[in-house]
Amino acid sequence: MLRKALLVAAFDSQLKWLAGIRGELTARGIDCTVLVPDVRSALSPGQIAAAGFEAVESCSWTELVSRALASEVVVCALSGPSTLRFTVDLAAELSERAADGEPGPVLVTGWVGVVIEKIAAGYLDRSGSDVVAVNCVADLEYFLGVAGQLGLAADNLLLSGLPILTSSLKPPHGRPIRQVLFADQPTVPRQAGERRYVYTRLIDYAYAHPDREVLLKPRHRPDEDTFHTMKHHPEDLLAGIERPPNFRIDYTPISEALPQVDLLLTVSSTACLEAVGAGCRVGLILDLGVHERYGNQVFLPSGLLRTFDELIDDQLGTPAQPWLDSYFFDRPGTAAELIGDRVEKLLASGERPSRAVWDSAYFASTARYLRSTPVPGMVRRDPGGKIIRDLLPPVLLRRARRLRRRAQR
């Protein structure tokens, strides 16, 4: 009988993380279905197609848990709090069925990009899964320390690496700088004034180098949404501002644009690692300072933080070797292959490393509390299926209005 896997996502970045894993599981004879539970989500048809999927299925939270119990593998790409609640609900259902002797599905979790905030919380939200896919050596060492302090079993941690990265670095291509790409982020920086400052400095760069094409790539188009909501889109902030002919806003996906890019600029986007791996020069913008709210504190060891003045003068950094070694470590396969190998091993043995975590005092007390609270981001509806608006926070109300207007077009 064909084995089944559920891939769970709510946003395009999560779908992209799942894409490689789906390909690997499919190659191993596992039938994959993508589910989007009834929580905060935003997936346009264009975003679904861009992630490499033809379609996704929507379902209630209860149905998600039920279908997970009927599957051999579940790969959950939801946010940390939603992942933890899913794990807690799954554990509760499986504990009631313990007498049946069924081990339950192999649960896989991970991070869709560089972990720049809520590092301890993010790990603990995923610690109750059977495979916790870890992006880099530094994160693994930190998570092992957290697990040790709280008495959690850590044999579910798998150093797989970021799926978008290979273990081998391409040598720097060394071409003259002719195309510069700024990888924008939805909420870094968050304030309109900060974002406008960065964009205008990028325009200054374009004026200073008229022989170079300078591209500003937003995370999404104005009518789309992502996990982190962009309140101040560059299309709006730069409206009416004079720009040189060699500057433009461009929506080409990073993976498609990188082969032509000679210098990638960003504040703290995971795209900087993708660029380094492709042999591209990188500059991490330092003008706003170093702060957790920008997520650039995790890039301090990189050797790539630079001010716009330095970048305009072509004073570029060289990636620090220890930092490179943390992300581009030697591994026997791709991230998806390593995850697939671990899944196959657990399916064959019947082992579920999550059970040792579930039995810990930390997880048990957390689960007891969470089971008495609503599911994070749950979209509540009346018996007729209509959203109960007065229970939704303002951000979800605004999103519901946008989705309704989009559907009416």
Rosetta blueprint (number, residue, H / E / L):
1 M L
2 L L
3 R E
4 K E
5 A E
6 L E
7 L E
8 V E
9 A L
10 A L
11 F E
12 D H
13 S H
14 Q H
15 L H
16 K H
17 W H
18 L H
19 A H
20 G H
21 I H
22 R H
23 G H
24 E H
25 L H
26 T H
27 A H
28 R L
29 G L
30 I E
31 D E
32 C E
33 T E
34 V E
35 L E
36 V E
37 P E
38 D L
39 V E
40 R L
41 S L
42 A E
43 L L
44 S L
45 P H
46 G H
47 Q H
48 I H
49 A H
50 A H
51 A L
52 G L
53 F L
54 E L
55 A L
56 V L
57 E E
58 S E
59 C E
60 S L
61 W H
62 T H
63 E H
64 L H
65 V H
66 S H
67 R H
68 A H
69 L H
70 A L
71 S L
72 E L
73 V E
74 V E
75 V E
76 C E
77 A L
78 L L
79 S L
80 G H
81 P H
82 S H
83 T H
84 L H
85 R H
86 F H
87 T H
88 V H
89 D H
90 L H
91 A H
92 A H
93 E H
94 L H
95 S H
96 E H
97 R L
98 A H
99 A H
100 D H
101 G L
102 E L
103 P L
104 G L
105 P L
106 V E
107 L E
108 V E
109 T E
110 G E
111 W L
112 V L
113 G L
114 V L
115 V L
116 I L
117 E L
118 K L
119 I H
120 A H
121 A H
122 G H
123 Y H
124 L H
125 D H
126 R H
127 S L
128 G L
129 S L
130 D L
131 V E
132 V E
133 A E
134 V E
135 N L
136 C L
137 V H
138 A H
139 D H
140 L H
141 E H
142 Y H
143 F H
144 L H
145 G H
146 V H
147 A H
148 G H
149 Q H
150 L H
151 G L
152 L L
153 A L
154 A L
155 D L
156 N L
157 L E
158 L E
159 L E
160 S L
161 G L
162 L L
163 P L
164 I L
165 L L
166 T L
167 S L
168 S L
169 L L
170 K L
171 P L
172 P L
173 H L
174 G L
175 R L
176 P L
177 I L
178 R L
179 Q E
180 V E
181 L E
182 F E
183 A E
184 D L
185 Q L
186 P L
187 T L
188 V L
189 P L
190 R L
191 Q L
192 A H
193 G H
194 E H
195 R H
196 R H
197 Y H
198 V H
199 Y H
200 T H
201 R H
202 L H
203 I H
204 D H
205 Y H
206 A H
207 Y H
208 A H
209 H L
210 P L
211 D L
212 R L
213 E E
214 V E
215 L E
216 L E
217 K E
218 P L
219 R L
220 H L
221 R L
222 P L
223 D L
224 E L
225 D L
226 T L
227 F L
228 H L
229 T L
230 M L
231 K L
232 H L
233 H L
234 P H
235 E H
236 D H
237 L H
238 L L
239 A L
240 G L
241 I L
242 E L
243 R L
244 P L
245 P L
246 N L
247 F E
248 R E
249 I E
250 D L
251 Y L
252 T L
253 P L
254 I H
255 S H
256 E H
257 A H
258 L H
259 P H
260 Q H
261 V L
262 D L
263 L E
264 L E
265 L E
266 T E
267 V L
268 S L
269 S L
270 T L
271 A H
272 C H
273 L H
274 E H
275 A H
276 V H
277 G H
278 A L
279 G L
280 C L
281 R E
282 V E
283 G E
284 L E
285 I E
286 L L
287 D L
288 L L
289 G L
290 V L
291 H L
292 E L
293 R L
294 Y L
295 G L
296 N H
297 Q H
298 V H
299 F H
300 L H
301 P H
302 S H
303 G L
304 L L
305 L E
306 R E
307 T L
308 F H
309 D H
310 E H
311 L H
312 I H
313 D L
314 D L
315 Q L
316 L L
317 G L
318 T L
319 P L
320 A L
321 Q H
322 P H
323 W H
324 L H
325 D H
326 S H
327 Y H
328 F L
329 F L
330 D L
331 R L
332 P L
333 G L
334 T L
335 A H
336 A H
337 E H
338 L H
339 I H
340 G H
341 D H
342 R H
343 V H
344 E H
345 K H
346 L H
347 L H
348 A H
349 S H
350 G L
351 E L
352 R L
353 P L
354 S H
355 R H
356 A H
357 V H
358 W H
359 D L
360 S L
361 A H
362 Y H
363 F H
364 A H
365 S H
366 T H
367 A H
368 R H
369 Y H
370 L H
371 R L
372 S L
373 T L
374 P L
375 V L
376 P L
377 G L
378 M E
379 V L
380 R L
381 R E
382 D L
383 P L
384 G L
385 G L
386 K L
387 I E
388 I L
389 R H
390 D H
391 L H
392 L L
393 P L
394 P H
395 V H
396 L H
397 L H
398 R H
399 R H
400 A H
401 R H
402 R H
403 L H
404 R H
405 R H
406 R H
407 A H
408 Q H
409 R L
